[in-house]
Amino acid sequence: MKEAKEISFKNSQFYENREQSWLEFNQRVLDEAINNQNPLFERLKFLAIVSSNLDEFFMVKVASLKEQVRLEYEIEDFSGMSPKNILKIISERVHKMVQDQANLYKRVLIPGLKKEGLYIKELNQLSKEDIAYLEEYFTDILYPVLTPLAVDSGRPFPLILNKSLNIATLLSYEEKEVFATVQVPSVLPRYIKIPSREGGKTQYVLLENLIIKFIDRLFIGSKVICAYPYRITRNSDLSFDEEEAHDLLIEIEKSIKKRKWGEAIRLEVSSDIDERLIKILVNSLNMFKRDVFYLDAPLDLTFLMKLYHLKGFEKLKFKSYTPKIPKDLLGEEDIFEVVSKKDIFLSHPYESFEPVIDFVEKAARDKRVLAIKQTLYRVSGQSPIVKALAEAAEAGKQVTVLVELKARFDEENNIQWARRLEESGCHVIYGLVGLKTHSKVTLVVRKEDAGIKRYVHLGTGNYNDITAKLYTDMSILTSNEKIGADVSAVFNTLSGYSDTPRLNKLALAPTGLRRAFERLVEREIEAAKEGKEARIIAKTNALSDPDIIELLYKASAAGVDIELIVRGICCLIPGIPKISENIKVRSIVGKYLEHSRIFYFYNRGQEEIYLSSADWMPRNLNRRVELLFPIDSVEIKERLKGILNIMMSDTVKAKIKDSEGNYKKIDRRGKISLNSQEEFELLSEKAEKEYIREAEKDVFIPIESPEVKAIKP
């Protein structure tokens, strides 16, 4: 133990850079696109997700690093890297990643689609009849929408919209070379279907290729020298002074508009583009050549997500699954009656999100319900929960809704919902200055015969009925009095100027959550030092908080057994002698996006399990309103322990992180093949079937006389 105490756990060599770790996560998503064990259309979807992830990464993370370099900020992060060094590594890594994407698209996925009768063709692969059809499409539909923009002394380089697809064109006009650009209209489908003359064959061409084919018709009197697609990514992080904002909603609306025109930080171009166009684009956009990414594939592969939703190709996707109603709610009519007797646990998407919607809708219509309070971070476009809240307010109930306007890239959607709720008579709060409210909580206050009773829903995921079918999240419905009192106090803090309350059961960020986690880990360290069994299991989306990592290193050095299930960023390095020998890190990337946060502590045999809206990241612990809530029900605890054990037994979709920071597949020799997400689907289906069997046993079946049986046909 003496040696362990002398080690500096803050040594930068013990920490992985956050951006590098994120890129390795995106590589794991790309690995799923590469994995030929996945159905073809699922591989298309994973490839689209890789591109979407990179867009956000550049718009936020890379943009922030570039701003630091511009301001000559040279302080190293906890991994010992400066912003300039990080940008260099990002550039090298992403260039390799997009090259791998292009190779996969062209050499594997396109041939794979052909085998299934779906063709994405180049124009030189089309027949005369196909070209004639496309020419008519261009003339009748596309041409009226297109706007060519030439650049000369009287017409400056136009503002190019963030993430828009464009065509860079070099013209010869009056013996001069002139640059022009045409935006590919996003209002039209990216891929155009060509009528097939062969049965069982579906043909498409990409919109940008069609524009290039007939682009000379936009520049009558000029000669088109060349034309190639390009796409830029801009700095899209919102920046405004909340302290000075008189109306947060208006300030965010202004910032959203600026987002479209932020500094250009990435230029994507076709690999065979004319270098004269590159020179013009780089100079006009005030960029560096190293910010140019050449792709030997279509730009913006996120269009594959729409291709994924084409009908008729279900056999090329994962087997469809219908979320089940939790066993405790099957056959029950009154959700309040059930929750008043016991806590209800929900595991999405294996179990349906409908009970959560039902909880809010019934509260809106129940005459005994006096008030509803809820936090909303991300909701769907046609949210039934928002509709129910509006209905409750119109019915005269006290409805308070905290709509987090700063939910990144969902700001516009949330502004619309905030206005809709205000118009319905809800009290709408926009959150706290300097903090994002990321907690997922609903409070229903109900007048019952015995007096006022509070019902609470607490979860790890958003109140979004669409993503609840795609993300793994967990939640509880409870009428626990102490939890109800805590949630009431939290809402008073959010809606008024109430001081941060002293809570009975919950831990709240940014005031007490970090300390709560520290106490829980320190308790395991004390047990290990006493020679007793000590164990921590944590499932999070990300682990990047240096103080939490340092504490976990101390726990490992003290002998605490630590299992981490971290989907994305993990700056902790396992397997370092005397530092993290007792820590194992695994990541699960599969059919569903792993989003739940579970924290298990052995506690000398008095096991404790918590769920939370928070990851182990500085932003969650320092700059967000988050909640950690305990699981008191023995039955639910046992179920959660079973869930964690299944995840730690995953040999199909899990990868283990080694001491070099590499994620490796699990050696299946001597182990059963287990896909944890498929196992959870099977368990939910089994629970439903067991309920149906038990229900059928209870049905009254009359005993028939032998005579009656004899005359039956």
C-alpha positions in Angstrom: 0.0 0.0 0.0 2.9 2.3 0.6 4.0 2.2 -3.0 0.5 3.0 -4.2 0.4 6.2 -2.0 3.6 7.5 -3.5 2.2 7.3 -7.1 0.9 10.5 -8.6 -2.5 9.6 -10.0 -2.6 13.0 -11.8 0.2 11.9 -14.2 -1.0 12.9 -17.7 0.2 9.5 -19.1 -2.7 7.9 -17.2 -5.3 9.9 -19.1 -6.5 9.6 -22.7 -7.3 12.8 -24.6 -11.1 13.3 -24.8 -11.2 14.0 -28.5 -9.1 11.0 -29.4 -11.3 8.9 -27.2 -14.4 10.2 -29.0 -12.8 9.4 -32.4 -12.2 5.8 -31.2 -15.9 5.6 -30.3 -16.8 6.7 -33.8 -14.4 4.1 -35.1 -16.4 1.5 -33.2 -19.6 2.7 -35.0 -17.7 2.5 -38.3 -16.7 -1.1 -37.3 -20.4 -1.9 -37.1 -20.8 -0.7 -40.7 -17.8 -2.8 -41.7 -19.1 -5.9 -39.8 -20.5 -8.3 -42.4 -22.5 -10.1 -39.7 -24.8 -7.1 -39.6 -27.6 -6.9 -42.2 -26.8 -4.7 -45.2 -29.2 -1.9 -44.5 -28.0 -1.7 -40.9 -24.5 -1.2 -42.2 -25.8 1.7 -44.3 -27.3 3.2 -41.2 -24.1 2.8 -39.2 -22.2 4.5 -42.0 -24.7 7.4 -42.0 -24.3 7.7 -38.2 -20.5 7.9 -38.5 -20.9 10.9 -40.9 -23.6 12.6 -38.7 -21.3 12.1 -35.7 -18.4 13.7 -37.5 -20.5 16.7 -38.5 -21.4 17.4 -34.9 -17.8 16.7 -33.8 -16.4 19.4 -36.1 -19.2 21.9 -35.5 -18.6 21.8 -31.7 -15.3 20.2 -30.6 -13.1 21.1 -33.5 -14.6 24.5 -33.7 -13.8 25.1 -30.0 -10.2 23.9 -30.4 -9.6 26.1 -33.4 -10.9 29.1 -31.4 -8.4 28.2 -28.6 -5.6 28.1 -31.1 -6.7 31.5 -32.6 -6.7 33.0 -29.1 -3.2 31.4 -28.5 -4.5 29.3 -25.7 -1.7 26.8 -25.2 -2.5 25.2 -21.8 -2.4 21.4 -22.0 -5.4 19.3 -21.0 -5.2 16.5 -18.4 -3.7 14.2 -21.0 -0.8 16.6 -21.6 -1.9 17.8 -25.0 -2.3 21.4 -26.3 -5.1 22.4 -28.6 -2.7 22.7 -31.5 -1.5 19.1 -31.0 -5.0 17.8 -30.6 -6.0 19.4 -33.9 -3.1 17.8 -35.7 -4.0 14.3 -34.4 -7.7 14.9 -35.2 -6.9 15.9 -38.8 -4.7 12.8 -39.4 -7.3 10.4 -37.7 -10.3 11.8 -39.5 -8.6 11.8 -42.9 -8.0 8.1 -42.4 -11.6 7.6 -41.2 -13.3 9.2 -44.1 -11.1 7.3 -46.5 -12.2 4.1 -44.8 -15.8 5.2 -45.1 -15.4 5.9 -48.8 -13.8 2.5 -49.5 -16.5 0.7 -47.6 -19.2 2.5 -49.5 -17.8 2.0 -52.9 -16.2 -1.5 -52.6 -18.6 -3.2 -50.3 -21.9 -1.6 -49.7 -22.7 -0.5 -53.3 -21.9 -4.0 -54.7 -24.0 -5.4 -51.8 -26.9 -3.3 -52.8 -26.6 -4.4 -56.4 -27.0 -8.0 -55.4 -30.3 -7.0 -53.7 -31.5 -5.3 -56.9 -30.9 -1.7 -55.6 -28.6 0.4 -57.8 -27.1 3.8 -57.1 -25.7 4.6 -60.5 -23.3 7.0 -62.0 -24.6 8.8 -65.1 -22.3 7.0 -67.4 -23.9 3.7 -66.4 -27.3 4.8 -67.6 -29.1 4.0 -70.9 -30.3 6.7 -73.3 -33.9 6.2 -72.1 -32.7 6.8 -68.5 -30.9 10.0 -69.5 -33.9 11.2 -71.3 -36.0 10.7 -68.2 -33.5 12.6 -66.0 -33.3 15.4 -68.5 -37.0 15.8 -68.3 -36.8 15.8 -64.4 -34.0 18.4 -64.6 -36.0 20.7 -66.9 -39.4 20.4 -65.2 -38.5 20.1 -61.5 -34.9 20.9 -60.8 -34.1 23.8 -63.1 -36.7 26.2 -61.7 -35.3 25.6 -58.1 -31.6 26.1 -58.8 -29.9 29.4 -58.4 -26.4 29.8 -60.0 -24.2 32.4 -58.2 -21.2 33.7 -60.1 -18.3 35.4 -58.3 -16.6 38.5 -59.9 -15.7 42.0 -58.9 -19.4 43.0 -58.6 -20.6 39.8 -57.0 -18.6 38.7 -53.9 -18.3 35.1 -52.8 -21.7 34.1 -51.3 -22.4 32.9 -47.9 -22.5 29.1 -48.1 -24.9 27.5 -45.7 -23.6 25.2 -43.0 -23.7 21.5 -44.1 -25.3 22.3 -47.4 -24.2 20.4 -50.5 -23.0 22.7 -53.3 -21.5 22.5 -56.8 -18.3 24.5 -57.4 -18.0 25.4 -61.1 -15.2 26.9 -63.2 -16.4 28.8 -66.2 -14.8 30.3 -69.2 -16.5 33.6 -69.9 -15.0 36.2 -72.4 -11.7 34.4 -72.2 -11.6 34.7 -68.4 -11.9 32.0 -65.8 -14.9 32.7 -63.5 -16.0 30.8 -60.4 -19.6 30.0 -59.7 -21.5 28.0 -57.2 -24.9 26.2 -57.1 -26.5 24.9 -54.0 -28.0 21.5 -54.2 -31.6 22.0 -53.0 -32.3 20.3 -49.8 -36.1 20.5 -50.5 -35.7 17.8 -53.1 -34.8 14.1 -52.5 -31.0 13.5 -52.5 -31.5 10.4 -54.7 -33.8 10.3 -57.7 -35.6 7.1 -58.7 -35.3 6.1 -62.3 -38.2 4.0 -63.7 -36.9 0.5 -64.1 -37.5 -1.6 -67.2 -36.4 -4.7 -65.4 -38.5 -6.4 -62.8 -37.0 -6.5 -59.2 -34.6 -3.8 -60.0 -34.6 -0.3 -58.3 -32.3 2.4 -59.7 -31.3 5.8 -58.3 -29.0 8.6 -59.2 -27.7 11.3 -56.8 -29.1 14.8 -57.2 -25.7 16.5 -57.4 -24.7 14.3 -60.3 -27.8 15.2 -62.2 -27.1 18.9 -61.7 -23.5 18.5 -62.9 -24.7 16.6 -66.0 -26.8 19.6 -67.1 -25.1 22.5 -65.3 -24.2 24.2 -68.6 -27.9 25.1 -69.0 -27.5 27.4 -65.9 -24.7 29.3 -67.6 -25.8 30.1 -71.1 -23.1 32.0 -73.0 -20.3 30.5 -70.8 -18.4 27.4 -71.2 -18.3 25.1 -68.2 -14.7 24.0 -67.7 -15.4 21.7 -64.7 -17.9 21.2 -61.9 -17.6 19.3 -58.6 -19.5 18.9 -55.4 -18.3 20.5 -52.1 -19.6 20.9 -48.6 -18.5 23.0 -45.7 -19.0 22.6 -41.9 -19.1 25.7 -39.8 -18.7 26.5 -36.1 -22.1 25.9 -34.7 -21.7 26.4 -30.9 -24.1 28.9 -29.5 -22.5 31.8 -27.7 -24.3 34.6 -25.9 -24.2 36.2 -22.5 -27.0 34.6 -20.4 -26.5 37.1 -17.6 -27.3 40.0 -20.0 -30.1 38.2 -21.9 -33.4 39.9 -21.1 -35.3 37.1 -22.8 -33.4 33.9 -23.2 -35.8 32.6 -25.9 -35.1 35.6 -28.1 -31.3 35.4 -27.6 -31.2 31.7 -28.5 -33.3 32.4 -31.6 -30.7 35.0 -32.7 -27.8 32.6 -32.0 -29.5 29.8 -34.0 -29.6 32.1 -37.1 -25.9 32.9 -36.6 -25.0 29.2 -36.4 -25.7 28.8 -40.1 -23.0 31.3 -40.9 -20.3 30.5 -38.3 -16.6 30.2 -39.2 -15.9 27.5 -41.9 -13.8 24.8 -40.2 -14.0 21.8 -42.7 -14.2 21.6 -46.4 -15.3 18.3 -48.0 -14.7 17.8 -51.7 -14.8 15.1 -54.4 -11.4 13.3 -54.6 -11.0 14.2 -58.3 -11.8 17.9 -57.9 -9.8 20.4 -60.0 -7.1 22.0 -57.8 -8.0 25.5 -59.2 -11.4 25.1 -57.4 -9.7 24.1 -54.2 -7.5 27.2 -54.3 -10.6 29.4 -54.8 -12.6 27.8 -52.1 -9.9 27.7 -49.5 -9.0 31.4 -50.1 -12.7 32.6 -50.2 -13.6 30.7 -47.1 -10.4 31.7 -45.2 -9.4 28.1 -44.5 -6.2 26.1 -44.5 -5.4 23.3 -47.0 -5.2 20.8 -44.1 -8.9 21.5 -43.5 -9.8 20.0 -46.9 -11.1 16.4 -46.8 -11.0 14.5 -50.2 -13.6 11.8 -50.5 -13.8 9.1 -53.2 -17.5 8.7 -52.5 -20.6 10.9 -52.4 -20.3 13.8 -49.9 -22.5 13.7 -46.8 -23.2 10.1 -46.4 -26.0 10.9 -43.9 -28.4 10.5 -46.9 -28.0 6.7 -46.4 -30.3 7.1 -43.3 -33.1 8.0 -45.7 -32.2 5.1 -47.9 -32.4 2.9 -44.9 -36.1 3.7 -44.5 -37.0 2.6 -48.0 -39.9 0.1 -47.9 -39.5 -3.4 -49.2 -36.1 -4.1 -47.8 -37.0 -5.3 -44.3 -35.2 -8.6 -44.7 -32.0 -6.5 -44.9 -32.5 -5.0 -41.5 -32.3 -6.2 -37.9 -35.4 -8.3 -36.9 -38.1 -5.8 -35.9 -39.0 -5.7 -32.3 -42.1 -4.4 -30.6 -41.5 -3.0 -27.1 -43.5 -4.8 -24.4 -45.6 -3.5 -21.6 -43.8 -4.1 -18.2 -45.1 -7.2 -16.5 -46.2 -5.2 -13.4 -48.5 -3.0 -15.6 -50.0 -5.8 -17.8 -53.7 -5.9 -17.4 -53.8 -2.9 -15.1 -56.2 0.0 -15.8 -55.2 2.6 -13.2 -51.5 3.5 -13.2 -51.8 5.6 -10.1 -53.3 2.7 -8.2 -50.4 0.4 -9.2 -47.7 3.0 -8.4 -49.2 3.7 -5.0 -48.5 0.1 -4.0 -45.0 -0.4 -5.5 -42.3 1.1 -7.5 -42.5 0.3 -11.3 -39.3 -0.2 -13.3 -39.1 0.5 -17.0 -36.3 -0.5 -19.4 -36.6 1.0 -22.8 -36.7 0.1 -25.7 -37.3 -3.5 -24.5 -40.3 -2.2 -22.5 -42.6 0.3 -24.0 -42.5 4.0 -23.4 -46.3 4.0 -23.4 -46.7 3.8 -19.6 -44.7 7.1 -19.3 -47.0 8.8 -21.8 -50.0 7.2 -20.1 -48.8 8.5 -16.8 -48.8 12.1 -18.1 -52.0 11.8 -20.1 -54.0 10.2 -17.2 -52.6 13.0 -14.9 -53.9 15.6 -17.4 -57.4 14.1 -17.4 -57.7 13.0 -13.8 -59.9 15.4 -11.9 -58.1 14.6 -8.7 -54.7 15.8 -10.1 -54.0 19.3 -9.0 -50.6 19.9 -10.5 -48.0 18.5 -13.0 -44.4 19.6 -13.1 -42.0 18.3 -15.7 -38.5 18.9 -17.2 -38.2 18.6 -21.0 -34.8 18.4 -22.6 -35.4 16.7 -26.0 -38.9 15.8 -27.2 -40.2 14.4 -30.5 -41.8 16.5 -33.3 -45.3 15.4 -32.4 -44.9 14.9 -28.7 -47.9 13.3 -27.0 -46.5 14.4 -23.7 -46.4 18.1 -24.7 -49.9 17.7 -26.0 -51.0 16.2 -22.6 -49.4 19.0 -20.7 -51.1 21.6 -22.8 -54.5 19.8 -22.3 -53.9 19.7 -18.5 -53.2 23.5 -18.4 -56.3 24.2 -20.5 -58.3 22.1 -18.0 -57.2 24.4 -15.2 -54.5 22.3 -13.6 -51.3 23.9 -12.4 -48.7 22.9 -15.0 -45.1 23.9 -14.7 -42.7 22.9 -17.5 -39.0 23.5 -17.6 -38.1 23.5 -21.3 -34.3 23.5 -21.8 -33.8 25.9 -24.7 -30.1 25.2 -24.7 -30.4 21.5 -25.7 -27.8 21.5 -28.5 -29.3 21.2 -32.0 -32.8 20.9 -30.5 -33.1 24.6 -29.7 -35.5 25.4 -32.5 -37.8 22.5 -31.7 -37.8 23.4 -28.0 -38.6 27.1 -28.7 -41.7 26.0 -30.6 -42.8 23.7 -27.8 -42.2 26.4 -25.2 -44.4 28.8 -27.1 -47.1 26.2 -27.6 -47.1 25.4 -23.8 -47.3 29.0 -22.8 -50.2 29.6 -25.1 -52.0 26.7 -23.4 -51.6 28.3 -20.0 -48.5 26.4 -18.7 -45.9 28.1 -16.5 -42.8 27.7 -18.7 -39.4 28.0 -17.3 -36.3 28.3 -19.5 -33.8 26.9 -17.0 -31.2 28.5 -14.8 -28.6 31.0 -16.0 -25.3 29.3 -16.9 -26.7 25.7 -16.5 -28.5 23.2 -18.7 -31.3 21.3 -17.0 -30.6 17.8 -18.2 -32.5 15.9 -15.5 -35.5 13.8 -16.5 -38.3 14.1 -13.9 -42.1 14.5 -13.7 -44.1 15.3 -10.6 -47.8 14.7 -10.3 -49.6 16.1 -7.3 -52.9 14.3 -6.6 -55.7 14.8 -4.0 -56.7 11.4 -2.6 -59.0 10.3 0.2 -56.1 10.1 2.6 -54.8 13.5 1.6 -52.3 14.9 -1.0 -50.1 12.3 -2.6 -47.1 12.8 -5.0 -46.3 10.5 -7.9 -42.9 10.8 -9.6 -41.3 9.6 -12.7 -37.5 9.7 -12.8 -35.4 8.5 -15.7 -32.0 8.4 -17.5 -33.4 9.4 -20.9 -35.4 12.1 -22.6 -39.2 12.4 -22.8 -39.0 11.5 -26.4 -41.4 8.8 -27.6 -39.4 8.3 -30.9 -35.9 7.9 -29.4 -37.3 5.7 -26.7 -37.6 3.0 -29.4 -33.9 3.5 -30.4 -32.1 4.3 -27.1 -31.6 2.1 -24.1 -32.9 4.0 -21.1 -34.3 3.2 -17.6 -36.7 4.9 -15.3 -38.9 4.3 -12.3 -42.5 5.4 -11.4 -42.8 5.8 -7.6 -45.0 7.3 -4.9 -42.2 7.2 -2.3 -42.9 10.1 0.0 -39.2 11.2 0.5 -38.6 11.1 -3.2 -41.7 13.1 -3.8 -40.6 15.7 -1.2 -37.2 15.9 -2.8 -38.6 16.4 -6.3 -40.9 19.2 -5.0 -37.9 20.9 -3.5 -35.9 20.6 -6.8 -38.8 22.1 -8.8 -39.0 25.0 -6.3 -35.3 25.6 -6.9 -35.7 25.5 -10.7 -38.8 27.8 -10.8 -37.9 30.3 -8.1 -35.1 31.7 -6.1 -35.2 28.9 -3.5 -31.8 27.9 -2.1 -30.5 24.5 -3.1 -32.5 22.1 -0.8 -31.2 19.5 1.5 -32.4 16.3 -0.1 -33.4 13.0 1.5 -33.0 10.5 -1.3 -31.8 12.3 -4.4 -28.4 13.9 -5.3 -28.5 17.1 -7.4 -25.9 18.5 -9.7 -24.2 20.9 -9.7 -24.4 21.3 -6.0 -24.2 17.8 -4.5 -23.9 15.1 -7.1 -20.1 15.1 -7.4 -19.7 14.8 -3.7 -22.3 12.0 -3.6 -20.3 10.0 -6.1 -17.1 10.7 -4.2 -18.6 9.4 -1.0 -19.9 6.2 -2.7 -16.4 5.5 -4.2 -14.6 6.4 -1.0 -16.7 4.0 1.0 -15.6 1.2 -1.3 -12.0 2.3 -0.8 -12.3 2.1 2.9 -13.8 -1.4 2.7 -10.9 -2.5 0.5 -8.3 -1.1 2.9 -10.0 -3.1 5.7 -9.5 -6.3 3.6 -13.2 -6.6 2.8 -14.8 -7.2 -0.6 -15.3 -4.0 -2.5 -16.8 -3.6 -5.9 -18.1 -0.8 -8.3 -19.9 -1.3 -11.5 -20.7 1.8 -13.5 -22.5 2.1 -16.9 -22.3 5.5 -18.5 -22.2 7.1 -21.9 -19.0 8.9 -21.2 -16.2 9.1 -18.6 -14.0 12.2 -19.0 -14.0 13.9 -15.6 -10.4 13.9 -14.4 -11.3 14.0 -10.7 -13.6 11.0 -11.0 -11.0 9.1 -13.0 -8.3 9.9 -10.3 -10.7 8.6 -7.6 -11.3 5.4 -9.6 -7.5 5.0 -9.9 -7.2 5.3 -6.1 -9.9 2.8 -5.6 -8.2 0.3 -8.0 -4.9 0.8 -6.3 -6.6 0.1 -3.0 -8.0 -3.2 -4.3 -11.5 -2.2 -5.4 -12.8 -4.4 -8.3 -14.2 -2.0 -10.9 -16.2 -2.8 -14.0 -17.0 0.1 -16.4 -19.4 -0.1 -19.3 -18.8 3.1 -21.2 -20.3 3.5 -24.6 -18.4 6.5 -25.9 -15.6 8.7 -24.5 -13.5 7.0 -21.9 -10.4 9.0 -20.8 -9.5 6.4 -18.1 -6.9 3.9 -19.2 -7.3 0.4 -17.7 -4.6 -2.1 -16.9 -1.9 0.2 -15.9 0.3 -1.5 -13.3 -0.3 -0.3 -9.7 -2.8 2.2 -11.1 -5.7 0.6 -12.9 -5.0 -3.1 -12.7 -8.4 -3.8 -11.1 -10.4 -1.8 -13.7 -12.0 -3.3 -16.8 -13.5 -1.1 -19.4 -15.9 -2.3 -22.1 -18.0 -0.6 -24.7 -21.2 -1.9 -26.3 -22.2 -0.6 -29.7 -25.2 -2.4 -31.3 -28.7 -2.2 -32.6 -29.7 0.3 -30.0 -27.8 3.4 -28.7 -26.7 2.6 -25.1 -27.9 5.6 -23.1 -28.8 4.4 -19.6 -26.6 5.3 -16.6 -26.4 2.7 -13.8 -24.2 2.9 -10.7 -23.6 -0.2 -8.5 -21.7 -0.2 -5.1 -21.2 -3.4 -3.1 -21.2 -1.5 0.2 -20.0 -4.4 2.4 -22.7 -6.6 1.1 -25.5 -4.0 1.6 -25.6 -3.4 -2.2 -26.8 0.0 -3.5 -27.8 0.8 -7.0 -28.5 4.2 -8.5 -29.8 5.5 -11.8 -29.0 8.9 -13.1 -29.4 11.4 -16.0 -25.7 12.3 -15.6 -22.5 10.9 -17.1 -19.1 11.2 -15.4 -18.2 14.3 -17.4 -17.3 17.8 -16.1 -20.3 19.3 -17.9 -22.7 16.9 -16.1 -21.3 17.3 -12.7 -20.4 21.1 -12.9 -22.6 22.8 -15.4 -25.9 20.9 -15.6 -28.9 20.2 -13.4 -28.8 16.4 -13.0 -30.3 13.9 -10.7 -29.1 10.7 -9.1 -31.8 8.5 -7.6 -31.6 5.3 -5.6 -33.3 2.0 -6.3 -34.9 0.9 -3.0 -37.0 -2.0 -4.3 -35.3 -5.3 -3.7 -37.0 -6.8 -6.8 -35.8 -3.9 -9.0 -32.3 -4.1 -7.6 -32.1 -7.8 -8.5 -33.3 -7.1 -11.9 -30.7 -4.4 -12.4 -28.0 -6.7 -11.1 -29.1 -9.2 -13.7 -29.0 -6.5 -16.4 -25.4 -5.5 -15.5 -24.3 -9.2 -15.5 -25.8 -9.7 -19.0 -23.9 -6.7 -20.3 -20.7 -7.8 -18.7 -21.2 -11.2 -20.4 -21.7 -9.8 -23.9 -19.3 -11.5 -26.3 -20.8 -10.2 -29.5 -21.2 -6.4 -29.4 -18.9 -5.6 -26.5 -15.3 -4.6 -26.9 -12.7 -4.4 -24.2 -10.3 -1.4 -23.9 -6.7 -2.3 -23.3 -3.8 -0.4 -21.6 -2.9 1.1 -25.0 -6.3 2.6 -25.5 -7.3 0.1 -28.1 -10.7 -1.6 -28.1 -10.6 -5.3 -29.0 -13.2 -7.9 -29.6 -13.8 -10.4 -26.8 -12.1 -13.8 -27.3 -15.1 -16.1 -27.5 -13.2 -19.3 -27.0 -14.8 -21.2 -24.2 -17.6 -18.6 -23.9 -21.2 -18.6 -25.1 -22.2 -16.3 -27.9 -24.2 -13.6 -26.2 -25.6 -10.3 -27.6 -26.9 -8.4 -24.6 -29.4 -6.3 -26.5 -30.9 -9.4 -28.2 -31.0 -11.1 -24.8 -33.0 -8.2 -23.3 -35.5 -8.4 -26.2 -35.9 -12.2 -25.5 -36.3 -11.6 -21.8 -39.1 -9.0 -22.3 -40.9 -11.3 -24.8 -40.6 -14.1 -22.2 -42.0 -12.0 -19.4 -45.0 -11.1 -21.6 -45.6 -14.7 -22.6 -45.4 -15.8 -18.9 -48.0 -13.2 -18.0 -50.4 -14.4 -20.8 -50.0 -18.0 -19.7 -50.7 -17.1 -16.1 -53.7 -15.0 -17.1 -55.1 -17.9 -19.2 -54.9 -20.2 -16.1 -57.1 -17.9 -14.1 -59.8 -17.8 -16.7 -63.0 -19.7 -15.5 -63.6 -22.7 -17.7 -67.0 -24.5 -17.0 -66.9 -28.3 -16.6 -69.0 -29.9 -19.3 -71.0 -33.1 -18.9 -70.0 -36.1 -21.1 -73.2 -35.7 -23.0 -72.4 -32.2 -24.1 -68.9 -33.2 -25.1 -70.3 -36.1 -27.1 -72.5 -33.9 -29.3 -69.8 -31.4 -30.2 -68.6 -31.7 -33.8 
